[in-house]
Amino acid sequence: MEVFPTAGHPIVYGDWLEASGAGTILIYGHYDVQPVDPLAQWTSPPFEPTLRGEYIFARGASDMKSNGLAVLKALEASIKNGSLPVNVKVVFEGEEEIGSTHLGPFLETNKSKLKCDLVLSADATIAKRDLPSLAYGVRGILYLEVSVQGPSHDLHSGEFGGGIHNPAQVLCELIAGMHNADGQVTLPGFYDQVRILSDEERRELARIPYSEDEFRQAAGVKQTFGEKGYSTLERLGARPTLEVNGLLSGFTGEGTKTVLPAKAMAKISMRLVPYQDPSIIEQGFMEYMRKNTPPAITWEVKHLASASAALIDRKSFGMRAASEALDSAFGAKPVFRLEGGTLPLVSLAKMKLGVEVIMIGFTLPDDDVHAPNERFYLPNYYRGIETYIRFFDLISRQPDFKSPA
């Protein structure tokens, strides 16, 4: 095992290259997690794994400690039994939750060391407890921080209110204007590069057993909402979004303080689809701010993170092996779907290493990933180990799975 320092968090590497003449899989995972806030909403300490029923609760339990441990246990069992038919290289990074900032340079610098025939990401989800799925695409992301400023300092709202433009109100109006009544994003050129789903893809997505009631229950909402003309499933994976992740301005403590804030800030993320270019979308965001910000207000946009969307060939040798492995372990053929989240590795592996990524993981939609009381369904931890073992065997038999040059 080796630990590679980066300008951020280190990257951990290990390998097992004892399968003479066999192909090589690079296994990917990440060890970082999201913040625990709001802490008061946790029913048990977030960093003390707690068993309740068939679930384990902890920050990172689902994203992605359980998946990561399952693939490592599959490797351990196969090596101990002398039955691992492929060579493996393992990379765990510590910055996936902040956009994998230093993963690209690491892959570029270590191309020779990381040479492989396929990448397996254990950071992935499935549709339902007993219905596996395979993602053939992931959305990209553009994460920005927007700050607006009016007066030079906070003011008395009675003495100055009604006489100047309130930055908090301005920011709210700017954000509100970023969508129209049909749920479409209004940034200039936002949809110009969006990939349109084929009829066959829409039929395939419709095969996924989906319940609006279950979705609302998992989200804790009374009604779904999104871009007009698309199903909820299509909006979750195949359409781009713009979401406010946080707002801050003025006095937010208990009680009253009649203040007119000098500035306001918002964190905004956009989930992008193939073939949207994050840099072009950012230009459209800047153009929107220039056109719509009142002249009395100054503003600044900080680029926090970005990653491109990616597609995977559903008929590739990796997908064939993954589909058969999941079918064997679950007793059900997996459905194909588009992943709503972002995994920078998928596009980076194609760009830097020239290989495709297969995503096999077992996180469920209602695992409360990134939220309080994150959990993982333990029966799928064991089925996950079985799936990975079967995948290693099946991929080794694929005629397109080439041996190293």
Secondary structure, 3 states (H helix, E strand, C coil): CEEECCCCCCEEEEEECCCCCCCEEEEEEECCCCCCCCHHHCCCCCCCCEEECCEEECCCHHHHHHHHHHHHHHHHHHHHCCCCCCEEEEEEECCHHHCCCCHHHHHHHCCCCCCCCEEEECCCECCECCECEEEEEECEEEEEEEEEECCCCCEEHHHHECCECCHHHHHHHHHHCCECCCCCECCCCCCCCCCCCCHHHHHHHHCCCCCHHHHHHHHCCCCCCCCCCCCHHHHHHCCCEEEEEEEEECCCCCCCCCEECCEEEEEEEEEECCCCCHHHHHHHHHHHHHHHCCCCCEEEEEEEEEECCEECCCCCHHHHHHHHHHHHHHCCCCEEEEECCCCHHHHHHHHHHCCCEEECCCECCCCCCCCCCCEEEHHHHHHHHHHHHHHHHHHHCCCCCCCCC
